[in-house]
Amino acid sequence: MTVRKELDIPESDKLKRNGTFSRWLFYLDGDVLKQSRVKIQTLLWTDGIGNKKYISVFPNFIIKYNVATTDLIEFISTNVGKGDDIFKYIEDPDSLVESEDVLIRACQKVDKACVNIGFAAQLSAKYTTMFSESLSISFLNNNILSLQLFKNTCVLLDISRICFECSILKDASLSHLNATFKFLR
């Protein structure tokens, strides 16, 4: 079980499904905003001396305490610039959100985490360790980045694309990066 491996839970400890909880989640279907209720699996972990811990198992496309999928956050972060209206890029025919603020806050959480935790620096360091050379970030055009609303997320995605080409990562998407860095977990 990957949860055991990820959390370093010994085989001797008991891990038992303990139900689910549900929450609303925004995602894209093409360029149309959709919302669905998703269930999150919970587990009860009992260690060898009887201590109990509860675990919530979030899929890679969900960021804890975030209402938007990683794919939606990636789409907004890479397409919407400063001063742009999100609804120029995303259709919301069912008026699921009253304003773009809900989606902006979802993207801001990830963008702030990129800075506070230094995900781009961690990925760059991994590249340097693997290839014994510094990652060339000359591809980052500061003029274009200065126009991006969520530039820290864009930098992380750009660095991940270089690492993807070099096979450090399996995928250059925000979902895969969430599996690697566990955003806001």
ZAMARGU-4260 file (C-alpha; in steps of 0.2 Angstrom, whole numbers, plus 5000, padded with zeros to 4 digits):
<rodrens>
0) 5000/5000/5000 | 5007/5017/4995 | 5001/5025/5011 | 5012/5014/5021 | 5027/5018/5011
5) 5023/5037/5010 | 5021/5039/5029 | 5034/5025/5034 | 5021/5015/5043 | 5028/4998/5048
10) 5019/4982/5042 | 5017/4977/5060 | 5006/4993/5063 | 4987/4991/5059 | 4980/5002/5046
15) 4961/5001/5044 | 4949/5011/5033 | 4939/5022/5044 | 4926/5029/5032 | 4926/5045/5021
20) 4921/5063/5021 | 4915/5073/5006 | 4919/5090/5000 | 4915/5101/4985 | 4929/5103/4971
25) 4930/5114/4956 | 4938/5107/4940 | 4938/5110/4921 | 4929/5101/4908 | 4938/5108/4893
30) 4936/5126/4896 | 4920/5125/4906 | 4920/5126/4925 | 4912/5111/4934 | 4909/5107/4952
35) 4908/5089/4960 | 4906/5082/4977 | 4921/5070/4980 | 4924/5058/4994 | 4941/5058/5004
40) 4946/5041/5011 | 4951/5041/5030 | 4961/5028/5038 | 4964/5023/5057 | 4983/5020/5060
45) 4986/5010/5076 | 5004/5008/5081 | 5012/4994/5090 | 5009/5001/5107 | 4991/5006/5104
50) 4992/5024/5099 | 4979/5029/5086 | 4981/5042/5072 | 4968/5047/5059 | 4974/5049/5041
55) 4965/5058/5027 | 4971/5051/5010 | 4970/5065/4997 | 4972/5060/4978 | 4986/5070/4969
60) 4974/5081/4960 | 4967/5088/4977 | 4976/5100/4988 | 4971/5099/5006 | 4960/5114/5010
65) 4959/5120/4992 | 4943/5121/4982 | 4951/5119/4965 | 4960/5104/4957 | 4978/5105/4953
70) 4974/5105/4934 | 4962/5120/4937 | 4976/5129/4947 | 4989/5125/4934 | 4977/5131/4920
75) 4974/5148/4928 | 4992/5150/4934 | 4999/5148/4916 | 4986/5157/4907 | 4979/5172/4917
80) 4990/5187/4918 | 4990/5202/4930 | 4974/5212/4926 | 4966/5198/4916 | 4948/5192/4920
85) 4948/5173/4924 | 4932/5171/4915 | 4940/5177/4899 | 4949/5159/4899 | 4936/5149/4909
90) 4917/5148/4905 | 4905/5147/4920 | 4888/5145/4912 | 4880/5138/4928 | 4887/5152/4939
95) 4896/5141/4951 | 4906/5155/4958 | 4900/5172/4962 | 4916/5180/4958 | 4934/5175/4952
100) 4940/5178/4970 | 4936/5160/4975 | 4948/5154/4961 | 4961/5167/4964 | 4962/5162/4982
105) 4964/5144/4977 | 4979/5149/4966 | 4986/5161/4979 | 4988/5146/4991 | 4999/5136/4979
110) 5009/5152/4974 | 5013/5157/4992 | 5018/5139/4996 | 5030/5139/4981 | 5039/5154/4989
115) 5037/5149/5008 | 5043/5131/5006 | 5055/5134/4991 | 5048/5121/4979 | 5057/5128/4964
120) 5074/5128/4974 | 5071/5110/4980 | 5068/5104/4962 | 5083/5114/4955 | 5094/5106/4969
125) 5088/5089/4964 | 5093/5093/4946 | 5110/5099/4952 | 5113/5083/4962 | 5108/5071/4948
130) 5117/5080/4934 | 5132/5088/4944 | 5128/5104/4935 | 5117/5119/4939 | 5100/5121/4931
135) 5101/5134/4918 | 5086/5145/4920 | 5090/5157/4906 | 5073/5151/4899 | 5064/5161/4911
140) 5059/5177/4903 | 5057/5190/4917 | 5047/5202/4905 | 5034/5188/4903 | 5035/5182/4921
145) 5032/5200/4927 | 5015/5199/4918 | 5010/5183/4926 | 4998/5184/4941 | 5005/5168/4949
150) 5023/5169/4944 | 5030/5157/4957 | 5019/5143/4951 | 5024/5147/4933 | 5042/5146/4938
155) 5040/5129/4947 | 5030/5122/4932 | 5044/5128/4920 | 5058/5121/4930 | 5048/5104/4932
160) 5046/5104/4913 | 5065/5104/4911 | 5067/5091/4924 | 5053/5081/4915 | 5064/5082/4899
165) 5078/5075/4909 | 5068/5061/4916 | 5069/5067/4935 | 5051/5068/4935 | 5038/5056/4928
170) 5027/5071/4923 | 5028/5090/4923 | 5010/5093/4929 | 5005/5101/4945 | 4997/5085/4950
175) 5013/5076/4949 | 5022/5090/4959 | 5009/5088/4972 | 5013/5070/4974 | 5031/5075/4976
180) 5030/5090/4987 | 5013/5087/4995 | 5007/5105/4994 | 4998/5112/5010 | 4997/5095/5018
</rodrens>
